[in-house]
Amino acid sequence: MEAQPLTIRANPDKAIVWEHDRLYLLDQRILPTQEGYIELQTATATADAIRDMVVRGAPAIGITAAFGVVLAARSAFKASTENWRELIQDELDILAASRPTAVNLFWALSRMKQLIASMGEENPEPRLLQEAMLIHQQDIAANKAMGALGAALIEGNTSVITHCNAGALATGGYGTALGVIRSAHAANKIERVYADETRPWMQGSRLTAWELAQDSIPVTLLTDGAAASRMARGGIGWIIVGSDRIAANGDVANKIGTYNLAVAAKFHGVKVMVAAPTSTIDMSAASGADIPIEFRDSAEVLKWHGRQIAAPGVDAWNPVFDVTPAALVDAIVTERGVVLSPNSKKMAELMGV
Ligand SMILES: CSC[C@H]1O[C@H](OP(=O)(O)O)[C@H](O)[C@@H]1O
């Protein structure tokens, strides 16, 4: 099958594209100064793209992995129409090992595996592709629903702080935290968004600011250390962030620095909103202590634009997520509804368990 030139222009709502029977990812490592797509032809290459953060963001990782399963099924069925289920297992494991914290990855793989288990002898690709596309569309619908529910919590016109990128680029489209911000801005509730740059990958300065500028939503960058001082000056009504995994008691794992924001917010009387689809909630994790936190190469901290910024022999501690206790969270917004002052009982009610 000859590769066809991709016919779309890079935009936040097209971070993950299935076109001409091929998977394309907007390369988020080079935004905002460059825009380019990478074509993925195998599940292993898809896992590499997730690990190397070509695509990142909990829901986006899950959606991408689902399309990776389609690629795995294509090659396995081509190799053996009888034994494709056995052949596909290694690539499913490779996808599962790509990043540990975003539970959406494992949620999406589990949903695809359940479908595989229900299949007969037919070619699995068409049905698996249909399911991957459904996961993608359902995520966008969830973000739109969360946008409305989260915006309804915001009273009057206020400025907000967000951290990392929980936007269209981190999801199937529209975004979780940025979905709330988009909906609230459309309702004239957002005066300005302050975006933490979010070292070391700079998802805030490179991705969130790019998304909001494209939508003409007023955005000002903060260095990560400036957020508390900005809260101290007043006018910040909410911290609005996404999540990579929420435990059964409402503890929230999110980009490193979220916990700092929540502690400062508590001190300054600023509310904390976490927007996440229910595919981010892990009821098997009793608390944040049960959430695996990804540590990445210290070189990501010690280098900047590839240039060494620390003396030789200096190392770095590089956890890329932290856990914000439920006690510091005012609202968890999901597509199923809002949990105010989250706790185990309220989370169980939300999830119907
Ligand atoms: C909408 S979830 C986005 C979530 O994922 C980000 O992490 P990473 O960029 O390392 O994948 C960050 O924690 C965001 O809140």
The ligand as a MOL file (V3000), in Angstrom:
LIG
                    3D

  0  0  0     0  0            999 V3000
M  V30 BEGIN CTAB
M  V30 COUNTS 15 15 0 0 0
M  V30 BEGIN ATOM
M  V30 1 C -5.6130 15.1660 29.6070 0
M  V30 2 S -4.4730 14.2710 30.5150 0
M  V30 3 C -3.0380 15.2070 30.2410 0
M  V30 4 C -2.0130 14.9470 31.2980 0
M  V30 5 O -0.9030 14.2280 30.7350 0
M  V30 6 C 0.2440 15.0250 30.8960 0
M  V30 7 O 1.4090 14.2780 31.0970 0
M  V30 8 P 2.3710 13.9510 29.8240 0
M  V30 9 O 2.4580 15.2000 29.0190 0
M  V30 10 O 3.6790 13.5430 30.4890 0
M  V30 11 O 1.7030 12.8030 29.1080 0
M  V30 12 C -0.0740 15.8550 32.1200 0
M  V30 13 O 0.0110 15.0820 33.3060 0
M  V30 14 C -1.4810 16.2390 31.8170 0
M  V30 15 O -2.2430 16.7350 32.8740 0
M  V30 END ATOM
M  V30 BEGIN BOND
M  V30 1 1 1 2
M  V30 2 1 2 3
M  V30 3 1 3 4
M  V30 4 1 4 5
M  V30 5 1 4 14
M  V30 6 1 5 6
M  V30 7 1 6 7
M  V30 8 1 6 12
M  V30 9 1 7 8
M  V30 10 2 8 9
M  V30 11 1 8 10
M  V30 12 1 8 11
M  V30 13 1 12 13
M  V30 14 1 12 14
M  V30 15 1 14 15
M  V30 END BOND
M  V30 END CTAB
M  END
